[in-house]
Amino acid sequence: MANIKDLKKKIKTTKSTFKITSAMKLVSASKLARAQQAITGSRPYSEELETTIKTISALVNDYSHEYLVENKENKRTLLLVISANKGLCGGYNSQLAKEVRTFISKTDLDVKVNFIGRKVRDLIKNDVNVGKSYVFEKGDATFAEIQTIANELGAQFKQGEIGRVLIAYNKFNSAISFTPTIRQVLPMSLDQSEKAALKEKFPFDFKYDPNPKDILDSLIPEAYITGMYTSLLDGVAAEHGSRMVAMDNATSNCKDAIKTLTIKMNKLRQAAITTELIEVVSGAESLNG
């Protein structure tokens, strides 16, 4: 059974942990506010740009772009996984790792996995074909750094070294919710049913200025890079939200532990005082005969 000295030591240690988790919660909340603003500003633009490109490319005749060409015979696939460099963020890394493992176990594609962030890499490195790991100067990648990675993977796709590029990340829903997601970013192609639906929705021809080829030639690479960067912003926001929630739970647990240990220590102290009083009274009674 713990004595008063041991309980005091545990309370002191728990209070130190409480200070750390409280500070980490505040830091994550501050970072989340900035990250949430970034993703809510970027996601609508990225989604609308991708939708516009798919619509135009489906309606324009005799147009092709390297990023739209699909080669189903080429099974070589590059999967870029975006995870965290740090832990203490709940199920953020473990859930994404599970999603990647499940995908690779069920697909017939020849998948090589590149990583942004080391936590998921450490979790699945023995289960997958590990490729490059990207490290950035300031921790989180900038748009220019993502653009460099996107161009590198795009060049491999255009040269036929890989048949598709996929990206795995945690999609930010809210401060307390995210969804592990794997989606294809190259080729940016539509299946025949989607093309038919678009042609039915827009049975007329658009007027373009400049011509459709010039528009698509400039917008398709931009949409590809912007989509990858938006996925990164999703992952960053989800990480900070998950860490904030995890630290909030840890702080609450520390409070409960401190309260429980304090009550236990007080009971032991009261029991010790009661024992001493009984001994004093018993001694006095024995002297009185």
C-alpha positions in Angstrom: 0.0 0.0 0.0 1.4 3.5 -0.9 2.4 5.7 1.9 2.0 9.5 2.2 5.5 10.2 0.9 4.9 8.1 -2.3 1.5 9.8 -2.9 3.1 13.2 -2.6 5.6 12.2 -5.2 2.9 10.9 -7.5 0.9 14.1 -7.1 3.9 16.2 -7.9 4.7 14.2 -11.0 1.1 14.3 -12.2 1.0 18.1 -11.7 4.1 18.4 -13.9 2.5 16.3 -16.6 -0.7 18.5 -16.2 1.4 21.6 -17.0 2.9 20.0 -20.1 -0.3 18.7 -21.5 -2.1 22.0 -20.9 0.7 23.9 -22.7 0.6 21.5 -25.6 -3.2 21.8 -25.8 -2.9 25.6 -26.1 -0.1 25.4 -28.7 -2.1 22.9 -30.8 -5.2 25.1 -30.5 -3.3 28.1 -31.8 -1.8 26.1 -34.7 -5.2 24.6 -35.5 -6.7 28.0 -35.9 -4.2 28.9 -38.6 -4.3 25.5 -40.3 -8.1 25.5 -40.3 -8.1 28.9 -42.0 -5.6 27.7 -44.6 -7.6 24.6 -45.5 -11.0 26.3 -45.6 -9.5 28.9 -48.0 -7.7 26.4 -50.2 -10.1 23.4 -50.5 -13.0 25.2 -52.4 -10.6 26.6 -55.0 -8.9 23.2 -55.5 -12.2 21.3 -55.8 -13.8 23.9 -58.1 -10.6 24.0 -60.3 -10.6 20.2 -60.6 -14.3 20.1 -61.5 -13.9 22.8 -64.1 -11.0 21.0 -65.7 -12.8 17.7 -65.8 -15.8 19.4 -67.3 -13.9 21.2 -70.1 -11.7 18.2 -70.9 -14.8 16.0 -71.2 -16.6 18.4 -73.6 -13.7 19.5 -75.8 -13.0 17.2 -78.7 -9.6 16.2 -80.0 -7.8 17.3 -76.8 -5.3 15.3 -74.7 -2.9 16.2 -72.0 -0.1 14.0 -70.5 -1.8 14.1 -67.1 -5.1 12.9 -68.5 -3.7 9.8 -70.3 -4.5 6.6 -68.5 -2.5 3.4 -69.0 -4.2 0.5 -67.2 -1.6 -1.9 -68.3 1.1 -0.1 -66.2 0.6 -1.4 -62.7 3.5 0.5 -61.1 2.0 2.9 -58.7 3.4 5.6 -56.4 1.6 6.2 -53.2 2.5 9.4 -51.3 1.6 9.2 -47.6 1.3 12.4 -45.6 1.6 11.9 -41.9 3.1 13.6 -38.8 6.7 13.8 -37.6 5.5 13.7 -34.0 3.2 11.6 -31.9 0.8 12.5 -29.0 -2.0 13.1 -31.5 -4.5 10.3 -30.7 -5.2 7.9 -33.6 -4.0 10.4 -36.3 -1.1 8.2 -37.4 -2.3 4.8 -36.5 -5.6 5.1 -38.4 -3.9 6.3 -41.6 -1.4 3.5 -41.3 -4.3 1.0 -41.0 -5.9 2.6 -44.1 -2.7 2.2 -46.1 -2.1 -1.4 -45.1 -5.7 -2.3 -46.0 -5.4 -0.7 -49.4 -2.1 -2.3 -50.3 -3.3 -5.7 -49.1 -6.4 -5.6 -51.3 -5.0 -4.0 -54.5 -3.4 -5.8 -57.4 -1.2 -2.8 -58.2 2.6 -2.7 -57.7 2.8 0.0 -55.1 5.8 1.9 -53.9 5.3 4.2 -51.0 6.9 7.7 -50.5 6.5 9.5 -47.2 6.0 13.0 -45.9 6.3 12.6 -42.2 8.0 9.7 -40.4 5.4 8.3 -38.0 3.4 6.2 -40.5 6.6 5.2 -42.2 7.9 3.8 -38.9 4.6 1.9 -38.4 4.4 0.3 -41.9 7.9 0.2 -43.2 8.1 -3.6 -42.8 4.8 -4.2 -44.6 5.3 -2.0 -47.8 7.8 -1.2 -50.5 9.4 1.9 -49.1 10.5 4.6 -51.4 11.7 8.2 -50.6 11.1 10.1 -47.4 10.9 13.9 -47.8 12.3 16.2 -45.2 11.6 19.9 -45.2 13.6 22.8 -43.9 10.9 24.3 -41.5 9.0 21.1 -40.5 5.8 21.6 -42.5 6.2 21.8 -46.3 5.7 25.0 -48.2 3.8 25.3 -51.5 7.1 25.5 -53.4 8.4 22.3 -51.8 5.2 20.4 -52.6 5.4 21.8 -56.1 8.9 20.3 -56.4 7.6 16.9 -55.2 4.6 17.1 -57.5 6.7 17.9 -60.5 9.1 15.0 -59.7 6.2 12.5 -59.5 4.6 14.1 -62.6 7.8 13.6 -64.6 7.9 9.9 -63.6 4.3 9.5 -64.7 4.8 11.2 -68.1 7.8 9.1 -68.8 5.9 5.9 -68.0 8.0 4.9 -65.0 4.7 4.8 -63.0 1.1 4.3 -64.2 -0.6 6.4 -61.5 0.1 8.6 -58.5 -2.0 8.2 -55.3 -2.0 10.3 -52.1 -2.9 9.1 -48.6 -3.7 11.6 -45.9 -6.2 12.5 -43.2 -8.9 14.7 -44.5 -9.9 17.4 -42.0 -13.5 17.5 -41.1 -13.5 19.4 -37.8 -11.4 19.9 -34.8 -12.5 16.6 -33.4 -13.0 14.6 -36.7 -10.8 13.5 -39.6 -11.1 10.8 -42.3 -8.2 8.6 -43.5 -8.3 9.0 -47.3 -6.5 7.6 -50.3 -7.3 9.2 -53.7 -5.8 9.3 -57.2 -4.2 12.5 -58.4 -2.7 11.2 -61.6 -4.0 10.5 -64.2 -6.7 13.2 -63.8 -9.1 11.2 -66.0 -12.9 10.6 -66.1 -14.5 7.3 -66.9 -17.0 7.1 -69.7 -20.1 7.3 -67.5 -18.8 10.6 -66.0 -18.1 12.0 -69.4 -21.5 11.0 -70.7 -23.2 12.6 -67.7 -21.3 15.8 -68.3 -22.2 15.9 -72.0 -25.8 15.3 -71.0 -25.6 18.1 -68.4 -24.0 20.5 -70.9 -25.5 19.7 -74.4 -24.2 23.0 -75.8 -20.7 24.3 -76.7 -18.8 26.8 -74.6 -16.9 29.8 -76.0 -13.3 30.0 -74.9 -10.8 32.8 -74.8 -8.1 31.8 -75.3 -8.7 28.5 -76.9 -9.5 25.4 -74.8 -6.0 23.9 -75.4 -4.2 26.9 -74.0 -6.6 27.0 -71.0 -6.3 23.3 -70.1 -2.5 23.3 -70.7 -2.1 25.9 -68.1 -4.8 24.8 -65.6 -4.2 21.0 -65.5 -0.7 21.2 -63.9 -1.9 23.9 -61.6 -4.9 21.8 -60.5 -2.6 18.8 -59.9 -0.2 20.7 -57.8 -2.9 22.6 -55.9 -4.7 19.3 -55.2 -1.6 17.8 -53.6 -0.9 21.0 -51.5 -4.5 21.0 -50.3 -4.1 17.4 -49.2 -1.1 18.5 -47.2 -3.1 21.3 -45.6 -5.8 18.8 -44.7 -3.3 16.6 -43.0 -1.7 19.5 -41.1 -5.1 20.7 -39.8 -6.2 17.2 -38.9 -2.9 16.6 -37.0 -3.3 19.8 -34.9 -6.9 19.1 -34.2 -6.2 15.5 -33.2 -3.3 16.6 -30.9 -5.4 19.3 -29.3 -8.2 16.8 -28.4 -5.6 14.2 -27.2 -3.9 16.8 -24.9 -7.3 18.0 -23.7 -8.2 14.4 -22.7 -4.8 14.0 -21.1 -5.2 17.2 -19.1 -8.6 16.0 -17.9 -7.2 12.7 -16.8 -4.4 14.5 -14.9 -7.0 16.5 -13.0 -8.9 13.4 -12.1 -5.7 11.6 -11.0 -4.6 14.5 -8.9 -8.0 14.7 -7.2 -8.0 10.9 -6.6 -4.4 10.9 -5.2 -5.1 13.9 -3.0 -8.2 12.3 -1.4 -6.2 9.1 -0.9 -3.3 11.0 0.7 -5.7 12.9 3.0 -7.4 9.7 4.1 -4.0 8.2 5.0 -3.0 11.4 6.8 -6.3 11.4 8.8 -5.8 7.7 9.6 -2.3 8.4 10.9 -3.5 11.3 13.0 -6.4 9.2 14.4 -3.9 6.4 15.2 -1.7 8.8 17.1 -4.6 10.2 19.0 -5.7 6.8 20.0 -2.2 6.0 21.2 -2.0 9.2 23.3 -5.4 8.6 24.9 -4.6 4.9 25.5 -1.3 6.0 27.2 -3.1 8.6 29.3 -5.7 6.0 30.4 -3.1 3.5 31.3 -1.3 6.1 33.5 -4.6 7.0 35.3 -4.9 3.4 36.1 
